[in-house]
Amino acid sequence: MLEVGQAVAVKTYSDCVNVHMFRFALTKKGLGEITTEIREHTEFYYAEDYHQQYLHKVPKGYCGLKGTGVTCSIGAEKDEL
């Protein structure tokens, strides 16, 4: 079975809060709904060897590496966000 998708695996409640804070910051910036799944960390499997260190092998491998321009001050006071 092959699964392709994006997920953030969180280990703690704090991790979950941080992910939601960043998701909110991205949405507030106008980048649309963020659909990455957030789930509790369970088992982790590495991808095939040819996927490892991809950007080292292909430095310009992703066209979207310009970033979002969004910062999220994890742990900052609410007024600072």
C-alpha positions, 0 to 999 in steps of 0.5 A: 500500500502506498500512502502519499500525503502530509501530516504533522505528528505531535507528541505533546499537547504543547506541540499541538497548540504550536501547530494550530498557532502556525496554521492560524498565522498562515490563514490570517496571512491569506494563504487559504485553508491549511489542510495538513493533517494533525495527528498524534505521533505513533509509528514513523517510517522513513521514505525510500532511500532515493527520497532522503536528503532530496534537496541536497541531491537536487538543490532547486528541486522544489519550485515553492521554496520562496517561503510564505513570509509568515512568522509564528512566535512559538511561546510568545505572548498573545499580544506579540502574535 
